[in-house]
Amino acid sequence: MTRYAGTNAWLDVDQQNVAVGSSASPTAMVLPLSSLTQAQINSSQDGGGVLTMMFAATAQPGGLVVPPERVDVAFDAQAGPGFQALAGWLAQVVTVNRQAVQTRAAPAPARTSPGSQAVVAASSRPAADALPVVNPNGVQLLLKPGEVVHGVFQAELLKQEVQREYQGGAAGLSFPLGHGVRLRTGGMRGHSVVVGTHAAVQDTGQLVVTSTRTVFIGHQRSLEFLYAKLIGLREYTDGLGLSVSNRQTTSVFRLAGKDSPDLAVSLISRSAS
């Protein structure tokens, strides 16, 4: 669950619900993501804005029906990137919800094979259980049978490079020649020392999150991270790190300006679980 703190309210978001609360109220309103019908950002010039979410009426256990709800959460410039990333993910949830509604509304075929029945059952699951599915057009990855794309991010593969400098002094003998002039013989004596490290860009390309793996497709090299071998997932302010059991080093990626590390890490974590 991730908390998004706005100026008038806060949101707790997980893969099934959105909880809306504020400091003025001791309780929170919980709304299912499966009833989300609209999510959009109205940005202001100072970097803040308002996130608007529309939820359809939902039936609760015991026959209780929750009426349609509109939620407006204002945010400032500091919280802006987080809310922008959340709005992008919610927009994908809305798309999945609409596809689920269309699937449920479609008439069932008179006769179906066992295979087609399994497809209908899978597509009729609640939208909250599903991850967003991205159109594979433009994705530079050959998908395996049954594999779907959940997210595509522009990324840089980073490599830690060691910074060195030469430290030492003169070595040899000095002879006076008169009139304040001295003759020095010999050379320099010293050694190279490590003074620090810095992250250098090793390659650029696409970081593709699918249902079975995460793949980096660069201009010079490609890296595959199978979820069955994933042993480490770390989020940074501008990127993420991935560790797999068949590779000794952690691969670190820096995402492009508008791409959200929080969204990428969430998609990978949920796909791998």
C-alpha positions, 0 to 999 in steps of 0.5 A: 500500500502506498500513501499519497498526501495531498493538501486537503486529503490523503490516499492509501492505494493498493491493488484492490482499493483506494482509501480516502481520508483527511486530518479532519475525519477520524475514518477513511472512505474505502472505494474499490478500484474495480468501480473506478470509471475516470481518473484525471489530473487538472494541473496548475501553473505552480506544479500542483493540481487536483486529482479527480476520480469517479467511482461507479455505484457498487454493491456491498455484502448484505445488499448495501449499495454504495452510491457513485462517488467523486473524489477530488484531492488537491496536491502541491508541487512537491507531491506533484510527481507522485500524483502524476504517476498515480494518475497514469496508473489509475488511467490504465486501471480505468481501461482494464475496467472498461474492457472487463465491462465489455467482456461481461456484456458480450453474449456467451457463445452457444458452444465453446471448447474448454480452451475458450471457456478458460479465456472467458473465465480469465477475462471476467475476473474483477479488474482489481485483480488484473494489472494494466496491459500495454499494447505491444506495438512499438515494444522492442521485445519478442513476447513468449506465448501467453506473455503480456506487457504491463509497462514500458519505461525509457531507461539508462543502464548505469555502471559504477566507475572508480575515480582515481588520482595520482598522488606523490612527490619528487624523488632524487638529489639536489646540488647547489650551483651558486647564486641561489640556483640548485640542480635536481636529479631524479623523477617523480615518485607516487601512486594511483589512489581511489578517491571515489566512484560515480555512476556512468551511463553504460547503455540506453534503451527500453525497460519492459515489464511483462507478466513473466520477466523484466527485460532491458533492451539497449542499443548495445546489450540486453538483460533479462530478469526472470521473476523466478530468479528475482532475489532483489528489487530496490527503488531509488528516487530516479530509478531502480535496481534488480538482482537475480540469482544467476548474476553476481551484480545488481543492475541499476537503471535510471528512468527518464524524466516523466517515468515513475520508479514507483510505478515500475517497482509496483508493476514488477513486484506485483507481477513477480508475486 
